[in-house]
């Protein structure tokens, strides 16, 4: 697994991937678990496109990512991640709405757990999922990062 760092408005992100694709993005306070394995190599090999697209996103020049994604996820989590990718830029959905889309209306908490375990935040936009009442709820990068991402996506573009 290769990894590199990307300075962003949310802090220094750890970006990791291998020959199969982008595997994980870690926020500054979450990067230690990512490097626990000795099989990780400090190299941006295969990660340059991801870093470029993330930079463009943060500059307001990109709304969609065109990357090969290889998240490690269970079958249910993979279904949730697919639904996250379907949430349009600048819009939000509630955990309950996603549960209904997945035809599991009682699974809002399970959707929340799947979102919390999203290994590719920002690229797979779990920050676009909010509480039923519109409240901002848990996010790997913290609530302030979630607020920043949602405000960033709602900002007028020139």
Backbone as CSV, one residue per row, in Angstrom:
resi,resn,N_x,N_y,N_z,CA_x,CA_y,CA_z,C_x,C_y,C_z
1,UNK,0.846,-1.172,0.000,0.000,0.000,0.000,0.891,1.234,0.000
2,UNK,0.621,2.151,-0.910,1.345,3.423,-0.952,0.519,4.483,-0.250
3,UNK,1.203,5.445,0.328,0.489,6.560,0.934,1.274,7.845,0.733
4,UNK,0.520,8.935,0.772,1.106,10.262,0.692,0.229,11.185,1.519
5,UNK,0.687,12.392,1.701,-0.079,13.380,2.433,-0.509,14.495,1.501
6,UNK,-1.661,15.065,1.796,-2.181,16.186,1.030,-2.622,17.266,2.006
7,UNK,-2.027,18.439,1.879,-2.472,19.557,2.703,-3.790,20.057,2.149
8,UNK,-4.756,20.266,3.039,-6.097,20.673,2.623,-6.635,21.699,3.621
9,UNK,-7.752,22.337,3.288,-8.373,23.245,4.253,-8.824,22.543,5.531
10,UNK,-8.901,21.217,5.499,-9.323,20.438,6.669,-8.135,19.878,7.444
11,UNK,-6.933,20.221,7.022,-5.734,19.689,7.647,-5.014,18.767,6.677
12,UNK,-3.982,18.137,7.176,-3.151,17.252,6.361,-3.812,15.874,6.266
13,UNK,-4.274,15.527,5.056,-4.938,14.253,4.831,-3.935,13.193,4.428
14,UNK,-4.123,11.984,4.906,-3.323,10.849,4.481,-4.137,10.128,3.406
15,UNK,-3.555,9.973,2.213,-4.209,9.336,1.069,-3.472,8.027,0.802
16,UNK,-4.208,6.919,0.693,-3.566,5.619,0.505,-4.255,4.820,-0.593
17,UNK,-3.461,4.035,-1.295,-4.000,3.180,-2.332,-2.972,2.176,-2.802
18,UNK,-3.435,1.301,-3.685,-2.546,0.298,-4.260,-2.914,0.108,-5.720
19,UNK,-2.438,-0.973,-6.311,-2.676,-1.202,-7.742,-4.150,-1.378,-8.070
20,UNK,-4.977,-1.677,-7.071,-6.410,-1.848,-7.312,-7.178,-0.537,-7.268
21,UNK,-6.611,0.495,-6.663,-7.276,1.788,-6.614,-7.068,2.503,-5.295
22,UNK,-7.808,3.587,-5.142,-7.755,4.387,-3.928,-8.418,3.602,-2.791
23,UNK,-7.712,3.458,-1.686,-8.191,2.627,-0.579,-8.704,3.414,0.617
24,UNK,-8.016,4.517,0.942,-8.435,5.232,2.147,-7.957,6.676,2.154
25,UNK,-8.730,7.474,2.870,-8.394,8.870,3.153,-8.594,9.035,4.650
26,UNK,-7.568,9.535,5.306,-7.639,9.710,6.760,-7.442,11.171,7.106
27,UNK,-8.264,11.656,8.030,-8.131,13.013,8.533,-6.959,13.069,9.502
28,UNK,-6.443,14.266,9.765,-5.230,14.383,10.595,-5.280,13.629,11.914
29,UNK,-6.376,13.681,12.617,-6.443,13.000,13.922,-6.677,11.499,13.769
30,UNK,-6.887,11.002,12.544,-7.143,9.574,12.324,-6.040,8.881,11.535
31,UNK,-4.905,9.518,11.325,-3.930,8.907,10.429,-3.082,7.806,11.068
32,UNK,-2.946,7.772,12.362,-2.093,6.764,12.985,-2.536,5.329,12.693
33,UNK,-3.833,4.996,12.771,-4.219,3.610,12.472,-3.859,3.197,11.042
34,UNK,-3.858,4.138,10.142,-3.579,3.814,8.744,-2.149,3.342,8.548
35,UNK,-1.238,3.844,9.342,0.167,3.509,9.152,0.633,2.388,10.068
36,UNK,-0.297,1.725,10.716,0.080,0.685,11.672,0.767,-0.496,11.001
37,UNK,0.496,-0.722,9.731,1.063,-1.867,9.032,2.428,-1.522,8.437
38,UNK,3.360,-2.473,8.533,4.681,-2.279,7.949,4.657,-2.366,6.424
39,UNK,3.535,-2.792,5.853,3.467,-2.928,4.399,3.089,-1.621,3.704
40,UNK,3.034,-0.530,4.436,2.731,0.769,3.858,4.028,1.453,3.442
41,UNK,4.026,2.036,2.245,5.200,2.718,1.703,4.886,4.188,1.476
42,UNK,5.768,5.050,1.954,5.602,6.484,1.719,5.952,6.773,0.266
43,UNK,4.947,6.825,-0.575,5.133,7.062,-2.005,3.826,7.568,-2.585
44,UNK,3.907,8.546,-3.483,2.685,9.016,-4.125,2.405,8.253,-5.414
45,UNK,3.147,7.177,-5.647,2.937,6.357,-6.832,1.493,5.861,-6.888
46,UNK,0.816,6.176,-7.967,-0.573,5.784,-8.131,-1.569,6.678,-7.407
47,UNK,-1.091,7.693,-6.713,-1.971,8.558,-5.923,-2.014,9.996,-6.446
48,UNK,-1.234,10.289,-7.476,-1.156,11.670,-7.973,-2.494,12.176,-8.485
49,UNK,-3.238,11.334,-9.219,-4.529,11.746,-9.746,-5.512,12.030,-8.612
50,UNK,-5.522,11.195,-7.599,-6.408,11.423,-6.452,-6.067,12.746,-5.772
51,UNK,-4.793,12.999,-5.571,-4.383,14.260,-4.938,-4.764,15.455,-5.812
52,UNK,-4.559,15.339,-7.095,-4.914,16.423,-8.023,-6.418,16.702,-7.971
53,UNK,-7.223,15.654,-8.010,-8.667,15.848,-7.995,-9.149,16.389,-6.643
54,UNK,-8.558,15.957,-5.568,-8.919,16.507,-4.260,-8.545,17.985,-4.182
55,UNK,-7.375,18.366,-4.694,-6.994,19.787,-4.723,-8.022,20.597,-5.512
56,UNK,-8.414,20.081,-6.669,-9.416,20.769,-7.497,-10.739,20.903,-6.742
57,UNK,-11.129,19.863,-6.045,-12.356,19.911,-5.243,-12.261,21.036,-4.212
58,UNK,-11.169,21.074,-3.469,-11.017,22.082,-2.428,-10.957,23.495,-2.999
59,UNK,-10.487,23.643,-4.227,-10.443,24.954,-4.885,-11.780,25.333,-5.522
60,UNK,-12.761,24.443,-5.447,-14.061,24.713,-6.043,-14.103,24.465,-7.540
61,UNK,-13.137,23.728,-8.057,-13.038,23.468,-9.494,-13.538,22.086,-9.882
62,UNK,-13.952,21.284,-8.933,-14.391,19.914,-9.219,-15.572,19.563,-8.324
63,UNK,-16.592,18.956,-8.941,-17.759,18.514,-8.189,-17.885,16.998,-8.153
64,UNK,-17.217,16.320,-9.063,-17.279,14.852,-9.156,-15.861,14.311,-9.274
65,UNK,-15.630,13.167,-8.684,-14.325,12.519,-8.761,-14.370,11.423,-9.816
66,UNK,-13.298,11.300,-10.543,-13.163,10.261,-11.564,-11.933,9.435,-11.216
67,UNK,-12.095,8.560,-10.242,-10.990,7.767,-9.705,-11.407,6.310,-9.612
68,UNK,-10.428,5.431,-9.647,-10.689,4.021,-9.389,-10.688,3.860,-7.868
69,UNK,-11.833,3.433,-7.338,-11.991,3.291,-5.898,-11.954,1.821,-5.516
70,UNK,-11.264,1.524,-4.424,-11.159,0.142,-3.951,-11.325,0.093,-2.435
71,UNK,-12.484,0.579,-1.945,-12.681,0.547,-0.489,-12.885,-0.874,0.014
72,UNK,-12.373,-1.142,1.195,-12.600,-2.424,1.853,-13.912,-2.284,2.612
73,UNK,-14.962,-2.967,2.139,-16.283,-2.780,2.725,-17.082,-4.077,2.671
74,UNK,-17.974,-4.240,3.635,-18.900,-5.375,3.629,-19.922,-5.183,2.515
75,UNK,-20.740,-6.184,2.264,-21.760,-6.089,1.215,-22.738,-4.954,1.517
76,UNK,-23.227,-4.873,2.760,-24.161,-3.809,3.109,-23.488,-2.451,3.006
77,UNK,-22.279,-2.342,3.535,-21.578,-1.064,3.465,-21.349,-0.658,2.016
78,UNK,-21.040,-1.606,1.149,-20.855,-1.293,-0.275,-22.137,-0.720,-0.873
79,UNK,-23.294,-1.258,-0.459,-24.567,-0.713,-0.937,-24.749,0.725,-0.464
80,UNK,-24.393,0.988,0.782,-24.499,2.348,1.318,-23.536,3.270,0.574
81,UNK,-22.305,2.825,0.355,-21.331,3.663,-0.348,-21.812,4.011,-1.750
82,UNK,-22.442,3.063,-2.421,-23.005,3.337,-3.751,-24.064,4.428,-3.674
83,UNK,-24.897,4.382,-2.645,-25.924,5.413,-2.494,-25.319,6.769,-2.154
84,UNK,-24.239,6.773,-1.399,-23.560,8.035,-1.094,-23.049,8.684,-2.376
85,UNK,-22.521,7.864,-3.271,-22.008,8.389,-4.541,-23.126,8.980,-5.404
86,UNK,-24.350,8.581,-5.146,-25.488,9.078,-5.931,-26.052,10.398,-5.394
87,UNK,-25.605,10.848,-4.221,-26.095,12.119,-3.674,-25.423,13.247,-4.451
88,UNK,-26.207,14.092,-5.108,-25.607,15.162,-5.917,-24.798,16.157,-5.083
89,UNK,-23.794,16.710,-5.702,-22.956,17.754,-5.118,-23.854,18.867,-4.576
90,UNK,-23.595,19.284,-3.344,-24.336,20.383,-2.754,-25.677,19.998,-2.145
91,UNK,-26.037,18.728,-2.198,-27.299,18.281,-1.622,-27.018,17.327,-0.458
92,UNK,-28.056,17.076,0.315,-27.922,16.156,1.445,-29.070,15.155,1.436
93,UNK,-28.864,14.082,2.166,-29.892,13.073,2.421,-29.778,12.711,3.898
94,UNK,-30.858,12.213,4.447,-30.805,11.749,5.833,-30.479,10.260,5.849
95,UNK,-30.061,9.796,7.011,-29.791,8.369,7.171,-31.054,7.568,6.887
96,UNK,-32.185,8.079,7.342,-33.463,7.413,7.104,-33.815,7.352,5.623
97,UNK,-33.559,8.432,4.896,-33.822,8.421,3.453,-32.992,7.350,2.763
98,UNK,-31.723,7.239,3.145,-30.876,6.209,2.548,-31.375,4.819,2.897
99,UNK,-31.819,4.628,4.127,-32.360,3.328,4.524,-33.579,2.974,3.666
100,UNK,-34.434,3.940,3.409,-35.609,3.696,2.551,-35.192,3.367,1.124
101,UNK,-34.218,4.093,0.593,-33.724,3.823,-0.759,-33.202,2.386,-0.851
102,UNK,-32.553,1.936,0.218,-32.011,0.576,0.265,-33.077,-0.466,0.591
103,UNK,-34.327,-0.015,0.705,-35.467,-0.882,1.040,-35.280,-1.573,2.379
104,UNK,-34.679,-0.846,3.302,-34.498,-1.315,4.684,-34.854,-0.160,5.610
105,UNK,-36.145,0.220,5.650,-36.550,1.436,6.353,-36.194,1.488,7.834
106,UNK,-35.957,0.357,8.457,-35.596,0.340,9.875,-34.080,0.380,10.092
107,UNK,-33.320,0.537,9.025,-31.861,0.410,9.104,-31.116,1.746,9.141
108,UNK,-31.755,2.803,9.592,-31.081,4.108,9.618,-29.790,4.062,10.440
109,UNK,-29.807,3.369,11.565,-28.584,3.270,12.387,-27.498,2.472,11.670
110,UNK,-27.902,1.411,10.998,-26.926,0.618,10.241,-26.334,1.454,9.112
111,UNK,-27.143,2.293,8.489,-26.632,3.210,7.461,-25.623,4.161,8.099
112,UNK,-25.952,4.665,9.283,-25.027,5.550,10.000,-23.710,4.868,10.305
113,UNK,-23.775,3.619,10.718,-22.549,2.865,11.001,-21.732,2.667,9.730
114,UNK,-22.402,2.354,8.632,-21.698,2.183,7.355,-21.045,3.485,6.926
115,UNK,-21.734,4.593,7.131,-21.153,5.893,6.796,-19.929,6.178,7.671
116,UNK,-20.041,5.864,8.950,-18.933,6.103,9.885,-17.696,5.303,9.507
117,UNK,-17.898,4.166,8.839,-16.773,3.308,8.446,-16.320,3.564,7.007
118,UNK,-16.853,4.592,6.381,-16.470,4.935,5.013,-14.957,5.185,4.956
119,UNK,-14.211,4.375,4.219,-12.764,4.568,4.161,-12.327,5.694,3.222
120,UNK,-13.278,6.246,2.438,-12.934,7.273,1.455,-13.800,8.527,1.607
121,UNK,-13.774,9.142,2.809,-14.578,10.352,2.970,-14.155,11.415,1.963
122,UNK,-15.035,12.306,1.670,-14.931,13.369,0.674,-15.180,12.786,-0.708
123,UNK,-14.372,11.824,-1.135,-14.550,11.212,-2.459,-15.861,10.428,-2.489
124,UNK,-16.115,9.633,-1.474,-17.435,9.013,-1.282,-18.084,9.880,-0.206
125,UNK,-19.004,10.758,-0.607,-19.419,11.894,0.225,-20.356,11.590,1.385
126,UNK,-19.846,10.928,2.411,-20.651,10.659,3.597,-20.969,11.946,4.352
127,UNK,-20.223,13.024,4.060,-20.513,14.306,4.709,-21.870,14.858,4.265
128,UNK,-22.429,14.323,3.176,-23.731,14.776,2.671,-24.902,14.103,3.370
129,UNK,-24.620,13.278,4.374,-25.682,12.592,5.102,-25.839,13.280,6.461
130,UNK,-27.095,13.652,6.736,-27.401,14.413,7.944,-28.517,13.725,8.715
131,UNK,-28.778,14.223,9.907,-29.861,13.686,10.709,-31.216,14.004,10.094
132,UNK,-32.230,13.253,10.477,-33.587,13.426,9.947,-34.089,14.852,10.136
133,UNK,-33.683,15.493,11.249,-34.125,16.848,11.549,-33.205,17.920,10.947
134,UNK,-32.266,17.501,10.101,-31.350,18.446,9.464,-30.081,18.704,10.249
135,UNK,-29.942,18.067,11.403,-28.758,18.292,12.228,-27.533,17.599,11.634
136,UNK,-26.387,18.182,11.906,-25.132,17.561,11.499,-24.771,16.540,12.567
137,UNK,-24.541,15.327,12.114,-24.197,14.250,13.040,-22.810,13.744,12.688
138,UNK,-22.334,12.758,13.403,-20.979,12.242,13.299,-20.332,12.252,11.930
139,UNK,-19.029,12.482,11.938,-18.223,12.491,10.728,-16.782,12.230,11.146
140,UNK,-16.085,11.401,10.383,-14.708,11.018,10.741,-13.797,12.225,10.918
141,UNK,-14.033,13.264,10.150,-13.200,14.458,10.245,-13.655,15.432,11.305
142,UNK,-14.772,15.130,11.961,-15.335,16.020,12.977,-16.463,16.858,12.382
143,UNK,-17.317,17.337,13.246,-18.489,18.104,12.805,-18.076,19.396,12.099
144,UNK,-17.025,20.058,12.564,-16.593,21.293,11.893,-16.133,21.019,10.466
145,UNK,-15.460,19.907,10.244,-15.051,19.533,8.882,-16.278,19.244,8.023
146,UNK,-17.256,18.563,8.600,-18.492,18.273,7.871,-19.181,19.575,7.487
147,UNK,-19.279,20.498,8.428,-19.897,21.798,8.160,-19.127,22.520,7.051
148,UNK,-17.802,22.493,7.129,-16.985,23.161,6.107,-17.267,22.557,4.720
149,UNK,-17.302,21.235,4.627,-17.541,20.567,3.342,-18.923,20.919,2.783
150,UNK,-19.934,20.909,3.627,-21.286,21.238,3.153,-21.362,22.710,2.729
151,UNK,-20.773,23.604,3.501,-20.754,25.021,3.117,-19.978,25.223,1.824
152,UNK,-18.868,24.521,1.695,-18.033,24.600,0.487,-18.849,24.183,-0.741
153,UNK,-19.628,23.138,-0.605,-20.408,22.646,-1.738,-21.598,23.545,-2.041
154,UNK,-22.075,24.274,-1.069,-23.220,25.160,-1.284,-22.801,26.551,-1.754
155,UNK,-21.508,26.844,-1.682,-21.009,28.177,-2.076,-21.256,28.396,-3.571
156,UNK,-21.635,29.632,-3.922,-21.839,29.923,-5.349,-20.537,29.735,-6.135
157,UNK,-20.652,29.217,-7.320,-19.499,29.000,-8.207,-19.526,30.044,-9.301
158,UNK,-18.364,30.522,-9.679,-18.299,31.511,-10.765,-18.003,30.854,-12.097
